[in-house]
Amino acid sequence: MQDAKMYDAGMHDPKLVSVPQVDREAATGFQSDSNAPSGGWALVALGELASLLGAPGLADMADAGVTFPVRRLKPGETLCRAGDEFEALYVVRSGFLKIVSVDATGNEQVMAFPMRGDVIGLGSLESGHHAADAIALDTCHVVAVSFERIANLGRRFPAIERLMYSIFSRELARRQDMIRLLGMLSAEARVAAFLLDLSRRFAQLGCSRSSFVLRMTREELGSYLGIKLETVSRALSAFAASGLIAVDRREVALKDAQGLRAILEPQGEDSGRRVRHSRACASPMAPAVAARPRGAESRAAA
């Protein structure tokens, strides 16, 4: 699909220059990772990293001596595991990952689906260890950014320091949005909110906002939204039956974005009709409001 081609195009950027492992260490000061995949590494400049983080005004920052290594991940490959020592922040350059937390009884909870421009590891600064597993959902490239190094750069470049504050602010806002999603929205509204947010994110990346591929499984999406796999499938089927979306396996096309937004605000007559219709299509026994999902409290406090 169009968005997939555009989104994955960043993985083959000619600006990325493969370097031998020993040269990567000398150029970046980033210590070797014994679990690094074969096939070499690549480097990106400071200006490109700033642009990737949403600060295009800093993209012309001229400092050829500042580069960061890029790691390539295959689908299913683990970037970091819970309990691993925190050594760097990871900025997603291309692809999708999932952040998975496992409790003491072995239950898994998907916490996030990082994509291009997102930062992995912000919650690990205080403890000094990663709190969850980060696993690639498809072929990914991530930029490894030593926090000590970026902090030193912030003292040299005030704009970099402001950018770091902005990154932390965005993460806080995302978590607040997640609290609202888990605590206030019905199961169908959570699915609608996720599709709309993904549409917005793709549009920001210059991809199609109306047609995209879900890289995660229905089960993974349900874990993230705090609902069951069957509920996700019923909601998608109900939206399709209502003419709000078209679904072909993992390919989704938004046909009526305004109708999806109406599900998030069911006070009006029209939105109430849509929600009742979607629930009727989903299951005649579906509850009006989903119970607060297990793990929502722990995720909100994360």
Secondary structure as UniProt FT lines:
FT   HELIX           2..8
FT   HELIX           9..12
FT   TURN            14..15
FT   STRAND          17..19
FT   HELIX           21..28
FT   TURN            34..35
FT   STRAND          41..45
FT   HELIX           46..52
FT   TURN            53..54
FT   HELIX           56..58
FT   TURN            59..60
FT   TURN            64..65
FT   STRAND          67..73
FT   TURN            75..76
FT   STRAND          78..80
FT   TURN            82..83
FT   STRAND          89..94
FT   STRAND          97..102
FT   TURN            104..105
FT   STRAND          108..112
FT   TURN            116..117
FT   STRAND          119..120
FT   HELIX           122..124
FT   TURN            125..127
FT   STRAND          133..136
FT   STRAND          140..145
FT   HELIX           147..156
FT   HELIX           158..184
FT   HELIX           187..204
FT   TURN            205..206
FT   STRAND          211..213
FT   HELIX           218..225
FT   HELIX           229..241
FT   TURN            242..243
FT   STRAND          245..248
FT   TURN            249..250
FT   STRAND          251..254
FT   HELIX           257..264
FT   TURN            266..267
FT   HELIX           269..282
FT   TURN            284..285
FT   TURN            294..295
FT   HELIX           296..301
//
